[in-house]
Amino acid sequence: MDKKVIFKEIIYTLLGTFISAFAIVGFLLPNKLSSGGFTGIATILYYFFRFPVGTTVIIMNIPLFIFAYIKSGKKFFLKTILGTVSLSVFIDLMEGIKPFTNDRFLAAIYGGVLNGIGESLIFKVKNATGGSDLIVQIVQKYSKKISKSNLLVGIDGAIVFLNMVVFGEIEIGLYSAITIYIVGKVIDIVFEGINFSKMVYIISNNSEDIASRIGSVVRKGSTGLYGRGMYFNRDKLILICVVKRREIVKVKEIVNLVDPNAFLIISDAREVYGLGFKEE
């Protein structure tokens, strides 16, 4: 493998685990909050038996390490070892730092954002930190149809429920749920980008005029697809146009000016490549 690729994977993994460890120790652990995973179980053991969180995480991951080695090969096994051990070491090294806040709501928000950023960096290089992360990576090898964030949220949600039952505080579960939701959203943003565009469907009897004005005013092209309106059983030219968010107001003004009776559908477009948008 290219040494630059290996170096990138190591740097992303170490940076990601450092940020996640910082989120856990600085915000989540002091407030008994959990973002799920084996750290959620380790949090329970920490408060009841004072077991070091990092060390506990490594021990619980041993069966998954063995499975990863058998099913995914030596390369993925070594990457997982790096991710899990570095996260655990960073957690134990930071254990003595003073909590940044005792407000559970603030801890849930900032802990979730930071942990989401850390997890995203690790996922970027297809690595894992054990626990639910490793389970997600293993499942993804067998089925690409399952969303990383959805699967992660599902597994972590079950672990957070366990935390809530053991500690006997509903607030722990409620605030932890906020953390998990934020982690999932941050992961989606990192992977799918924040430069959302808008896809516009326009059905009008004046489609050509609308397309021409969009081209001259907004400087965006349109694509016409022929369809049939089933209500009146008539052929219709359907315009499809993708614009940036700030341009959607101009498009609506043009459509309303040309044909106030036009049928307009606006939806989000997460990833748009090509002329006028970002290049791949």
C-alpha positions in Angstrom: 0.0 0.0 0.0 1.1 3.6 -0.7 2.9 5.0 2.3 1.0 8.3 2.0 -2.3 6.4 2.3 -1.0 4.6 5.4 0.2 7.8 6.9 -3.2 9.5 6.2 -5.1 6.6 7.8 -2.9 6.8 10.9 -3.2 10.6 11.3 -7.0 10.6 10.7 -7.4 7.7 13.2 -5.3 9.3 15.9 -6.9 12.7 15.4 -10.3 11.3 15.4 -9.8 9.2 18.5 -8.2 12.1 20.3 -11.3 14.3 19.6 -13.7 11.6 20.6 -11.8 10.9 23.8 -11.8 14.6 24.6 -15.6 14.7 24.1 -16.1 11.7 26.3 -13.8 12.8 29.2 -14.5 16.5 29.0 -18.3 16.4 28.5 -20.0 13.1 28.6 -18.4 10.9 31.3 -18.6 13.5 34.1 -22.3 13.9 33.4 -23.0 10.2 33.2 -24.0 10.7 29.6 -23.3 8.2 26.8 -23.0 8.3 23.1 -23.5 4.6 23.1 -20.9 2.0 22.1 -18.8 0.1 24.6 -17.9 3.4 26.3 -21.5 3.6 27.4 -21.1 0.2 29.1 -17.7 1.3 30.4 -19.3 4.4 31.9 -21.6 2.2 34.1 -18.6 0.1 35.3 -16.7 3.3 36.0 -19.3 4.7 38.3 -20.0 1.5 40.1 -16.6 -0.1 40.3 -14.2 2.7 39.3 -12.8 0.6 36.4 -10.8 2.7 34.0 -13.0 3.5 31.0 -10.3 3.0 28.4 -9.0 -0.3 29.7 -12.5 -1.6 30.1 -13.3 -0.7 26.4 -10.2 -2.7 25.2 -11.2 -5.8 27.3 -14.8 -5.8 26.0 -13.5 -5.5 22.4 -11.4 -8.6 22.5 -14.1 -10.9 21.0 -14.8 -8.4 18.3 -11.0 -8.2 17.5 -11.0 -11.9 17.0 -14.0 -11.8 14.7 -12.5 -8.9 12.7 -9.3 -10.8 12.2 -11.1 -14.0 11.0 -13.7 -12.3 8.8 -12.0 -9.1 7.6 -8.4 -9.9 7.4 -5.1 -8.7 9.0 -5.3 -5.2 7.5 -8.7 -4.3 9.0 -7.7 -6.0 12.2 -4.6 -3.9 12.6 -6.5 -0.7 11.8 -9.1 -1.6 14.3 -6.5 -2.2 17.0 -5.0 1.2 16.3 -8.4 2.9 16.6 -9.5 1.1 19.7 -6.2 1.2 21.6 -5.6 4.9 20.8 -9.1 5.9 21.9 -8.7 3.9 25.1 -5.3 5.3 25.8 -6.5 8.9 25.2 -9.5 8.4 27.5 -7.3 7.1 30.3 -4.7 9.8 29.9 -7.4 12.6 29.9 -9.3 11.0 32.8 -8.0 13.6 35.3 -9.0 16.7 33.4 -11.7 19.0 34.9 -15.1 18.7 33.3 -15.9 21.6 31.0 -19.5 21.8 32.2 -21.9 20.2 34.7 -24.9 21.3 32.6 -26.1 18.1 31.0 -27.8 19.9 28.1 -24.5 21.7 27.1 -22.6 18.5 27.7 -24.9 16.6 25.4 -24.6 19.2 22.6 -20.9 19.8 22.7 -20.0 16.2 23.5 -22.2 15.1 20.6 -20.6 17.5 18.1 -17.1 16.7 19.0 -17.7 13.0 19.2 -19.4 13.2 15.8 -16.4 14.9 14.3 -14.0 12.3 15.8 -16.1 9.4 14.5 -16.3 11.0 11.1 -12.6 11.3 10.7 -12.2 7.6 11.7 -14.9 6.5 9.3 -13.3 8.6 6.5 -10.4 6.1 6.5 -12.7 3.1 7.0 -11.5 2.5 10.4 -13.3 1.7 13.7 -12.7 2.2 17.4 -14.3 -1.1 18.5 -17.7 -1.6 20.0 -20.6 -0.3 17.9 -18.1 1.3 15.4 -16.6 -2.0 14.7 -20.1 -3.7 14.4 -21.1 -1.0 11.9 -17.9 -1.6 9.8 -18.5 -5.4 9.8 -22.1 -5.0 8.8 -21.2 -2.6 6.1 -18.9 -5.2 4.6 -21.9 -7.4 4.1 -24.6 -4.9 3.3 -24.0 -1.4 1.8 -27.7 -0.6 1.9 -27.7 0.1 5.6 -26.8 3.7 6.6 -23.8 4.0 8.8 -25.5 6.7 10.9 -28.8 4.8 11.3 -27.1 1.6 12.3 -24.9 3.4 14.7 -27.8 5.3 16.3 -29.8 2.0 16.6 -27.0 0.1 18.5 -26.0 3.1 20.6 -29.6 3.8 21.5 -30.0 0.3 23.0 -26.8 0.9 25.1 -28.0 4.3 26.3 -31.3 2.7 27.4 -29.3 0.3 29.5 -27.4 3.3 31.1 -30.8 4.9 31.9 -32.1 1.8 33.6 -28.9 1.1 35.6 -28.5 4.7 36.8 -32.2 5.0 37.4 -32.4 8.5 35.8 -34.6 9.2 32.9 -32.7 12.5 32.2 -29.6 10.5 31.4 -31.4 8.7 28.6 -33.1 11.9 27.3 -29.8 13.9 27.2 -27.9 10.9 25.8 -30.4 10.6 23.0 -29.7 14.2 22.1 -26.0 13.3 22.0 -26.6 10.3 19.7 -28.8 12.3 17.4 -26.1 15.0 17.0 -23.4 12.4 16.5 -25.4 10.9 13.6 -26.1 14.3 12.0 -22.5 15.4 12.2 -21.4 12.1 10.5 -24.0 12.7 7.8 -22.8 16.3 7.3 -19.1 15.3 7.1 -19.9 12.5 4.6 -22.6 14.2 2.5 -21.4 17.8 2.8 -23.2 21.0 4.0 -23.5 22.7 0.6 -27.0 21.4 0.0 -28.6 22.4 -3.3 -32.2 22.4 -4.3 -33.9 20.4 -7.0 -36.9 22.0 -8.6 -39.6 20.3 -10.5 -41.8 22.7 -12.6 -45.0 21.7 -14.4 -46.4 24.5 -16.5 -47.9 25.2 -19.9 -45.2 27.9 -20.3 -42.2 25.6 -19.6 -40.0 26.9 -22.4 -40.4 30.6 -21.3 -39.7 29.6 -17.7 -36.6 27.6 -18.7 -35.3 30.5 -20.8 -35.7 33.0 -17.9 -34.0 30.7 -15.4 -31.1 30.3 -17.8 -30.7 34.1 -18.4 -31.4 35.3 -14.8 -30.2 32.5 -12.6 -27.6 31.2 -15.1 -28.7 27.6 -14.5 -29.8 25.1 -17.2 -33.0 23.1 -17.1 -33.9 19.6 -18.4 -37.3 18.9 -19.9 -38.9 15.5 -19.4 -42.2 14.6 -21.0 -44.9 13.1 -18.8 -48.6 12.7 -18.6 -50.9 14.4 -16.1 -53.2 11.7 -15.1 -55.9 14.0 -13.7 -56.7 15.6 -17.1 -54.9 12.9 -19.1 -52.7 15.4 -20.9 -49.1 15.4 -21.9 -46.9 17.7 -19.9 -43.3 19.0 -20.2 -41.7 18.7 -16.7 -38.8 21.0 -16.1 -36.0 19.8 -13.7 -33.6 22.4 -12.5 -30.9 22.2 -9.7 -30.0 25.5 -8.1 -28.1 26.6 -5.0 -30.2 27.4 -2.0 -29.7 31.2 -2.3 -31.1 31.0 -5.9 -34.3 29.3 -5.1 -36.1 32.6 -4.3 -35.3 33.9 -7.9 -36.6 30.6 -9.4 -39.9 30.9 -7.5 -40.2 34.6 -8.6 -39.7 33.6 -12.2 -42.2 30.8 -12.1 -44.8 32.9 -10.4 -44.3 35.7 -12.9 -44.5 33.6 -16.0 -47.2 31.2 -14.8 -48.9 31.8 -11.4 -50.8 28.5 -11.8 -47.6 26.4 -12.3 -47.1 23.3 -10.2 -43.8 23.6 -8.3 -42.0 21.0 -6.2 -38.8 21.8 -4.3 -36.6 19.1 -2.7 -33.1 18.9 -1.2 -30.2 17.7 -3.3 -27.3 16.6 -1.1 -24.6 16.0 -3.6 -24.4 17.9 -6.9 -21.4 17.7 -9.3 -20.9 19.4 -12.6 -20.8 22.7 -14.3 -21.9 25.5 -11.9 -21.4 23.2 -8.9 -18.5 21.5 -7.2 -16.2 19.4 -9.2 -15.7 15.8 -8.1 
